[in-house]
Amino acid sequence: MKSYGEKIIDEIVVAKILRSLTPKFEHVVAVIEESHDLFDFSFAELMSSLQAHEERLNISHEKNEEKAFQVKVDSS
């Protein structure tokens, strides 16, 4: 839309991104909407928040895999 000359403010972009996220980000979306004024929340801030959350999810997932592997090895 920007390439066609339409002016799009960050608030609209942030709101559209938040609406399009998968359910695993649902609680993060709720926190962002409640704690930030979307008019003052930039696209860059949103992306860094979402990336940080995804990294935490990946670390948690890796820890759970390690625990499952340890249990499987210990029970052999």
VEXDO-401908 format. One record per atom (N, C-alpha, C, O, CB): x, y, z. Coordinates in steps of 0.2 Angstrom, whole numbers, plus 5000, padded with zeros to 4 digits. Each point is the difference from the previous one (the first is absolute). Glycine has a CB too. Layout:
<marzas>
XYZ...
</marzas>
This chain:
<marzas>
500449945000499650065000500450065000499950054997499249895009501550064998500550055000500350024993500150054998500149925014499949974984500350014994499550044995500250024995500549875007498750104999499550044996499950075002499550044998499949855000501050135007499950075003499550015005500050065003500349984986499449915014499650015005500450015007500449965001498749974993500750125010500350015006499749955005499450005002500950124996500149845006499849965005500450015006500650005000499149914991500050105014500350025007500149935003499749954999499850175002501049885004500249945003499549975004499949945001501250115000498450005002499549975004499549954996499849955002500250165004499949904987499649964996500449944999499749945000499750164994501349905004500449944999500049965006499949945000500850124992499449975014500149965006499349965002500049955001500950145003498649954995499349975001499949944995499749955002499850165002500649904990499949944995500549945002499849954999499950144992500949935011500449945002499849965006500049945000501050134995498849975010499749975006499449964998499949945003500550155004499249934989499449964998500149944996499749955000499750155000501249904996500249944996500449955003500249954997499750134994500349935016500549955003499649935002499450005000501250105004499849854996499749945002499849995007500250045004500549914987498950005011499850005007500549995005499950025006499149934989501650035003500549995005500350075003500350005005500049894989499550165002500250075002499450045003500050065002500849944989498649965010499450045002500150035007499850065001499649854993501050065011500150045006500450055000500050055003499849855003500750104989500550064999499650054997500150065002500949864997498650074996499650054997499550045005500050065000500049874990499750035015499650035005500450055005499850055001499549854998501350075002500550055005500250064996500050055003500449855003499850094988500250064996499450054999500150065001500749874993498650055005499450044999499850035006499850065000499849874991500550045015499850035007500550055002499950055003499549845000501350094996500550045003500350064996500350045002500049865004499550104987500350054996499550034996499549974998501549965001499150145000499650044996500249984993500650024998499250075011499849884987500249984993500250064996500449994995498949915006500550165000500150064997500850015001500350034995498550015006501449955005500750015001500549944999500650015001499050085007500149854991500449944999500249994993499650004995499849955015501350054989500250004993500149934997500049955004500650154999499449894991500149944997500749965002499949945002499550114988501149995011500649975003500049975007500249955001500450134991499049965012499949985007499649935000500149965004499950165000499549884992499549944999500549944998499949955003499150124994501449944998500449944997500549985005500049945001499850104988500550015015500449975005499749975006500349955003500450144994498749935005499649965005499849934998500149965004499550155000500249894990499849934997500649964999499949945002499150114992501549975004500649964999500349985007500249945001500150124989499749985015500249985007499549945002500249965004500350164999498949894996499549955003500149934996500049955003499250144999500949924992500249944996500649965002500049945000499450114990501149995012500649975002499949975007500349945001500450144993498949955010499849975007499649934999500149955003499950165002499649894990499649944998500549944998499949955002499150124995501549954998500449954998500549975005500149945000499950124989500249995016500449975005499649965005500349945002500450164997498749915002499649965004499949934997500049955003499450165002500449904988499949934997500749965000499949945000499250124992501449975007500749965000500149975007500249945000500350144991499349965014500149975007499549945001500249955003500250165001499049894994499549955000500349944996499949945003499250144999501249934992500349944996500549975004500149945000499650124990500849985013500549975004499849965006500249955001500550154996498849925006499749975006499749934998500149955003499750165003499849894988499749944997500649954998499949945002499150134994501549965001500649954998500349975007500249944999500050134990499949975016500349985006499649945003500349955002500250165000498849904998499649955003500049944996500149945003499250155001500749914990500149944995500649975001500049935001499350124991501349985009500649975001500149975007500249945000500350144992499249955013500149985007499549935001500249965003500050165001499349884992499649945001500249944996499749955000499450135002501449934994500249944996500449955004500349954997499850134993
</marzas>
